[in-house]
Amino acid sequence: MSLNIVLIAGSSRANSQSAKVAAFLGQRLQALDICSAPRLIDLGRAPLPLWPADDLNGVWADHAQVLREADGVVVLAPEWHGMAAPAVKNLFMFAGYKELGHKPALLVGISSGQGGAYPLSELRASSYKNNRVCYLPEHLIVRYVETVMNSSESQNSDDLRIRQRADWTLEMLGHYAQAMLPLRGLIAMDNAEFANGM
Ligand SMILES: Cc1cc2nc3c(=O)[nH]c(=O)nc-3n(C[C@H](O)[C@H](O)[C@H](O)COP(=O)(O)O)c2cc1C
């Protein structure tokens, strides 16, 4: 069964490296027969207003619909000043358990240098409490991002290795997404008493 996987490019830049990697991973999801039509939320091209927003019927309504239909998500977080970029943090101010609750998520750190780990530890520490997204124990860090994933064929051994690792983590995400499908029918998510996590 083809899964519905949504990729979130978490940069506020219009032509971001995060969006480039998201497009590449989307192609791999198709090539690996995990998802026939991956969907992309590019926060650089369809930005959300800074929370709080007066109008939840605008861009957020579109993003929310896409997320509600997801079986799993890929969250691409660029490292800016040793942090997760603000666009991706802002998304988690909007997204709740109806969009993300008990769905598996693969984290992908993006860095033009040797960084990329800080946004992942930040998101693992804070971003899931109220929406209950389930981050996989495995994640991906795309370092020297400008030098990899630029064409259909890998250009060098580093490019090949990150592509192989990407496939491995995407396969894992597919297994989690498949296994967790029945879970959401078992967990009562509409209990108003416990709408927020502790
Ligand atoms: C404001 C700003 C701060 C940055 N700080 C870091 C940093 O702390 N560590 C790092 O590895 N890269 C840093 N970078 C470089 C980014 O990793 C690089 O621009 C990457 O392409 C960002 O992804 P994006 O193109 O999706 O925005 C920074 C970039 C910007 C624009």
The ligand as a Tripos MOL2 file, in Angstrom:
@<TRIPOS>MOLECULE
LIG
   31    33     1     0     0
SMALL
NO_CHARGES

@<TRIPOS>ATOM
      1 C1         21.0900   33.2980    9.4880 C.3       1 LIG1
      2 C2         21.8860   32.0680    9.1930 C.ar      1 LIG1
      3 C3         22.5920   31.4650   10.2030 C.ar      1 LIG1
      4 C4         23.3040   30.2830    9.9530 C.ar      1 LIG1
      5 N1         23.9310   29.6450   11.0000 N.ar      1 LIG1
      6 C5         24.4580   28.4000   10.8040 C.ar      1 LIG1
      7 C6         24.9320   27.6300   11.9050 C.ar      1 LIG1
      8 O1         24.8950   28.0250   13.0640 O.2       1 LIG1
      9 N2         25.4270   26.3930   11.6580 N.ar      1 LIG1
     10 C7         25.4660   25.8780   10.3910 C.ar      1 LIG1
     11 O2         25.9140   24.7490   10.2320 O.2       1 LIG1
     12 N3         25.0360   26.5920    9.3260 N.ar      1 LIG1
     13 C8         24.5260   27.8340    9.5100 C.ar      1 LIG1
     14 N4         24.0520   28.5590    8.4470 N.ar      1 LIG1
     15 C9         24.2230   28.0210    7.1140 C.3       1 LIG1
     16 C10        23.0710   27.1130    6.7470 C.3       1 LIG1
     17 O3         23.3470   25.8170    7.2430 O.3       1 LIG1
     18 C11        22.9100   27.0640    5.2330 C.3       1 LIG1
     19 O4         22.6030   28.3650    4.7510 O.3       1 LIG1
     20 C12        21.8580   26.0940    4.8230 C.3       1 LIG1
     21 O5         21.8130   26.1040    3.4440 O.3       1 LIG1
     22 C13        20.5430   26.5380    5.4110 C.3       1 LIG1
     23 O6         19.5030   25.8810    4.8060 O.3       1 LIG1
     24 P1         18.4240   26.6270    3.9200 P.3       1 LIG1
     25 O7         19.1290   26.9110    2.5910 O.co2     1 LIG1
     26 O8         17.4080   25.5680    3.8130 O.co2     1 LIG1
     27 O9         17.9580   27.8550    4.5990 O.co2     1 LIG1
     28 C14        23.3480   29.7370    8.6600 C.ar      1 LIG1
     29 C15        22.6340   30.3730    7.6360 C.ar      1 LIG1
     30 C16        21.8970   31.5080    7.8900 C.ar      1 LIG1
     31 C17        21.0870   32.1200    6.7780 C.3       1 LIG1
@<TRIPOS>BOND
     1     1     2 1
     2     2     3 ar
     3     2    30 ar
     4     3     4 ar
     5     4     5 ar
     6     4    28 ar
     7     5     6 ar
     8     6     7 ar
     9     6    13 1
    10     7     8 2
    11     7     9 ar
    12     9    10 ar
    13    10    11 2
    14    10    12 ar
    15    12    13 ar
    16    13    14 ar
    17    14    15 1
    18    14    28 ar
    19    15    16 1
    20    16    17 1
    21    16    18 1
    22    18    19 1
    23    18    20 1
    24    20    21 1
    25    20    22 1
    26    22    23 1
    27    23    24 1
    28    24    25 2
    29    24    26 1
    30    24    27 1
    31    28    29 ar
    32    29    30 ar
    33    30    31 1
@<TRIPOS>SUBSTRUCTURE
     1 LIG1         1 GROUP 0 **** ****
